[in-house]
Amino acid sequence: MKLLQKKINIFFITACILAVQFDLKSQIPEPYLYYDFDDESGTTSVIDSSGKERNGTVIGNIQFGEEGAPNGSTPNSGAAFSLGGTGYINVVETDVPTDFGNRDQGISASYTMACWIKPDASSFTGDRFIFGQGSQGIHHGFRNGSIYHAHWGSDFSGQSVLSADEWAHLTFTYDSEAGRGAIYVNGKFDAEMPAQQGPNGGGSLIIGGRNGGGQNFVGLIDDLAIWQAVLEEDQIKALTEGLSPSGRNNEDDDNDGLPDYYEENLVDNLDDLNGNGTGPGPGSGTGDFDGDGLTDLDEFEETKTNPTLLDTDEDGLIDGVETNTGTFISEKNTGTNPNSADTDKDGLIDSVETNTGKLVDGNNTGTNPNNADTDGDGYNDGGEIVGGTDPNDENSKGTIPAPLLFVDFEDEVVDLSGNANDGEIDGDVSFDVEGAEGGSTPITGASFNGGHIDFPSLDMNSMIRDFEDGSYTFSCWLKPLGSAGGQGFIWGQTNQGIHNGIRNGGVLHSAHWGADWNASTVLEAGEWVHAAWTYDGATDTATIFLNGQIDGAPTAQRAPNGGGTFLLGARNNGTEQFNGYLDDVAIWTEVLPDGTILSLAEGASPIGASQEDNDGDGLPDSWEEKYGVDDPEADDDEDGLTNFEEYELRTKPDNSDTDEDGLNDGVETGTGLYVSTNDTGTLARNADSDNDGILDGDEVKEPFSDPNNPADPPPPPFNQQLIGHWTFDDGEELIDQMGNFPDLVLEGDAEIADGSLNVNGSGTTASGWAWTSGEYTGPDITEKTLVSWFTLESLEDGAKAGSVITLDKVTVDQFDGIILAERQRNRWMNGSSNFRRTQDFSPGAEETEIGEEVMLAFTYEDIGGGQVKITGYRNGEAIGSYNSGNIRTWPSGDAEIIFGKRHGAPMPNGPGALDALINEAQIYGAAASEDEVMDLFVSGPGGGTILEFTNINYTLENDTFTLEWASKPNKTYSLFYSTDLSDWEADIDDSIVSEGEKTSYTFENPEGIETRKIFFRVLVVD
């Protein structure tokens, strides 16, 4: 009995000791600083949760409210560093030499720096640091993908390799007494430097960068804490198990096995999550709150998933089926990691990898989600899907056969086909330009500026013409510059024979020396296109493709003559050279199917393999580097398309409007059917989808036209709808500048002098007025704008109820006019027959002064249902607007303009009088907008008339334009330009003096040679 009692006592004592030791391990000293990043989105000051008030100042791009570390003590929220831009935190109220040492000043100090991180793939390239200081000294983080513990000249690397987009816990310690630095990864010792010097340098602490804020870490950070002591290994391990750096305990007041802090962080109560429940959920207190098949306790202790989310990693599989065994058993036991959307890092999310062994489509690949290369052919499954090969078949090499030659210019003129047909540069060919943005290798292209490339090992007769039936396919991306609009040969040989390229005004050309023909589309200068030439030796027919579509129908063509070796960028031993850029040049000794040529035009690689994708995210590395993106699910340019969608569509992920047509890429759905402004059906890589000469973005604006239908063009811009224009200038006193109205007839004492029409009268009786007597030959007029610049010569008891401009119908009583003082004293109204379209403007405009020039404009907009919206403007400012019925049309042959009188009854009779000088007047066949009226006011009388260019000349050598237009003596002109017709704010010169009957002006291209489109207009200033 005594022996038994002794054993029990020993067991009891041992148990007590173990319990005491456990409690000791769980205790953590108070931190020097602790950021849990539970800060509000948009905050500029990070709260120090240690209570020491060492708050941090946000500098640059840091986003709060992001996901937190699921195994950390505050899993609800973390901070995103430098995603979409650089950013770091400056802990201003700190001094690193004082608190953490400076070897040059003889200050030594120990520390521990720890945090949870979820690094972006870009943090594994170059230097990316998490902990740093204002000048030199501490810089802990990553160098070239390795974990790095650094004291500026006393540095070492870790051993573990972390994965992008996965949470990990990092701890950096330094024991100043022992001179030992150490790295811990996920609570386990990783590497050390036994004789590490303390840090040098100065300044405050920096989080997310080093040495003043450079080399920023990219990714998520959570539960970041610093101690002025070296934590024990069991304390570091406790941090990785969810212990708060603030020393918060694991109290469990409801005794359900879930720490209170854990429950409160996730659901803000102790009731919803229930560690004692057995499920099944979902629901509060069931033990399986999210209903994913895992109990809340299992998600806390075992899987480390979020018990409030059915699918923690958002990969389309619920947490309960992702058993993390690495072996796929069934759809209910996938073996995948519930905390990683792409367990095998092959660029495919786990749910699309169905493990059936059969490729259906991108949403059902049949691949193994636990094996990045299911068929073992050396290509990741995601890369094969992008490249068009079957990731379940090791013999699937894609639909593109091996070429005879492939040069992508990334390594200058090296042949990548494996046939060693490397080229030799002859003349001015350089590799200092970007490649085709839609091609498979967009980083570098070749620039041909008076040279070509010889391929001495590629014999054109034995290797092409006389090989089998002599068929071939030539494929390349090209960007013509000097060859645009003229000629330049791309495919040639040293002696006659093949000379395919550009000819006869800038179209693609197929030529076998005497057997030549043209395609149909004139190529634009400075625009990348894909072109392919095929020749079928069995049928002696040739075809030309442009951007994957036939541009020259199959045409009879005999085999080439001549001989020698292949030339790129010239013909016949180097003559008639191509000027422009080339990329992805390939030759096959067969006719490729139309679908294969289309895939090349859509960016497929000519060697049938996807590009390198070292981070396994489905985006080729070269594409990521070119555009500065790395997250396939992100939308860096905020155009509504993810980066992966932009890669597939070949749009630019750093430009929300790839084709610069005024529409975001995301709304250009490419269906050919306009649904709404959010689904235009247009092409995201073609600024003018229906090739009607009008940008897609301009077509969907008011007034609307279908951007997919060339038969539905929008009306011309307002300033191009001028119907009548009277300037009263010397020699042109009576004429309409537009030629639509007959000459004016002056009645009574009306006269024209010094560029103004003088009309007179007393009361409502005119003594001098003018009208257009004869036949109007312009278009029918329904919508319109009446404009007049004038100077009143009397008010009060003078003339009244007269007009500064009236549009009158000849055959019946029908008019609209700008009338003074007919119903209200010295106020303007729209006059109309029997007041059918007349209402008083509110607030209106009352004239109180004479002798000052005034501009009035009335607009008449057809709003449907027989209604017209009439708006009045005085000196560019609206004076009122109203809707009226009785909209009317003035047809061609039945319209006249009246100045002075209100209307005809018929003319030359009619009521109303006006005492004024009319300086200029206009009528437009459209209702002007408020901005367009203001433009007319700002331009003033004599301005606003758009003149027609009589000659346009462009000189490529110096990138200059010379424009010529019909002008008048003693006038001044303004020249404007636009790149998209949306505005004309940019002026080239606003004071061009007339040269007489014709004026010409030469100037440099204001947008540079790379611009795709540019438009010009010239206006009379005075």
Secondary structure as GFF3:
##gff-version 3
##sequence-region A 1 1022
A	DSSP	alpha_helix	2	26	.	.	.	ID=ss1
A	DSSP	beta_strand	33	35	.	.	.	ID=ss2
A	DSSP	beta_strand	45	46	.	.	.	ID=ss3
A	DSSP	beta_strand	56	60	.	.	.	ID=ss4
A	DSSP	beta_strand	62	66	.	.	.	ID=ss5
A	DSSP	beta_strand	78	81	.	.	.	ID=ss6
A	DSSP	beta_strand	87	91	.	.	.	ID=ss7
A	DSSP	alpha_helix	96	100	.	.	.	ID=ss8
A	DSSP	three_ten_helix	103	105	.	.	.	ID=ss9
A	DSSP	beta_strand	111	119	.	.	.	ID=ss10
A	DSSP	three_ten_helix	121	124	.	.	.	ID=ss11
A	DSSP	beta_strand	127	135	.	.	.	ID=ss12
A	DSSP	beta_strand	140	143	.	.	.	ID=ss13
A	DSSP	beta_strand	146	150	.	.	.	ID=ss14
A	DSSP	beta_strand	155	157	.	.	.	ID=ss15
A	DSSP	beta_strand	168	175	.	.	.	ID=ss16
A	DSSP	beta_strand	180	185	.	.	.	ID=ss17
A	DSSP	beta_strand	188	193	.	.	.	ID=ss18
A	DSSP	beta_strand	202	207	.	.	.	ID=ss19
A	DSSP	beta_strand	219	227	.	.	.	ID=ss20
A	DSSP	alpha_helix	233	240	.	.	.	ID=ss21
A	DSSP	alpha_helix	260	267	.	.	.	ID=ss22
A	DSSP	alpha_helix	296	301	.	.	.	ID=ss23
A	DSSP	three_ten_helix	319	321	.	.	.	ID=ss24
A	DSSP	three_ten_helix	350	352	.	.	.	ID=ss25
A	DSSP	alpha_helix	381	387	.	.	.	ID=ss26
A	DSSP	beta_strand	405	407	.	.	.	ID=ss27
A	DSSP	beta_strand	424	433	.	.	.	ID=ss28
A	DSSP	beta_strand	445	459	.	.	.	ID=ss29
A	DSSP	pi_helix	461	465	.	.	.	ID=ss30
A	DSSP	beta_strand	472	480	.	.	.	ID=ss31
A	DSSP	beta_strand	488	495	.	.	.	ID=ss32
A	DSSP	beta_strand	500	503	.	.	.	ID=ss33
A	DSSP	beta_strand	507	511	.	.	.	ID=ss34
A	DSSP	beta_strand	516	522	.	.	.	ID=ss35
A	DSSP	beta_strand	529	536	.	.	.	ID=ss36
A	DSSP	beta_strand	541	546	.	.	.	ID=ss37
A	DSSP	beta_strand	549	556	.	.	.	ID=ss38
A	DSSP	beta_strand	563	568	.	.	.	ID=ss39
A	DSSP	beta_strand	579	588	.	.	.	ID=ss40
A	DSSP	alpha_helix	594	601	.	.	.	ID=ss41
A	DSSP	alpha_helix	621	627	.	.	.	ID=ss42
A	DSSP	alpha_helix	643	649	.	.	.	ID=ss43
A	DSSP	three_ten_helix	665	667	.	.	.	ID=ss44
A	DSSP	alpha_helix	696	699	.	.	.	ID=ss45
A	DSSP	three_ten_helix	718	720	.	.	.	ID=ss46
A	DSSP	beta_strand	722	726	.	.	.	ID=ss47
A	DSSP	beta_strand	744	748	.	.	.	ID=ss48
A	DSSP	beta_strand	751	753	.	.	.	ID=ss49
A	DSSP	beta_strand	756	762	.	.	.	ID=ss50
A	DSSP	beta_strand	765	772	.	.	.	ID=ss51
A	DSSP	beta_strand	784	792	.	.	.	ID=ss52
A	DSSP	beta_strand	802	808	.	.	.	ID=ss53
A	DSSP	beta_strand	815	820	.	.	.	ID=ss54
A	DSSP	beta_strand	828	832	.	.	.	ID=ss55
A	DSSP	three_ten_helix	833	835	.	.	.	ID=ss56
A	DSSP	beta_strand	853	864	.	.	.	ID=ss57
A	DSSP	beta_strand	867	874	.	.	.	ID=ss58
A	DSSP	beta_strand	877	884	.	.	.	ID=ss59
A	DSSP	beta_strand	896	900	.	.	.	ID=ss60
A	DSSP	beta_strand	916	924	.	.	.	ID=ss61
A	DSSP	alpha_helix	930	939	.	.	.	ID=ss62
A	DSSP	beta_strand	949	955	.	.	.	ID=ss63
A	DSSP	beta_strand	960	966	.	.	.	ID=ss64
A	DSSP	beta_strand	972	978	.	.	.	ID=ss65
A	DSSP	beta_strand	986	993	.	.	.	ID=ss66
A	DSSP	beta_strand	998	1004	.	.	.	ID=ss67
A	DSSP	beta_strand	1015	1020	.	.	.	ID=ss68
###
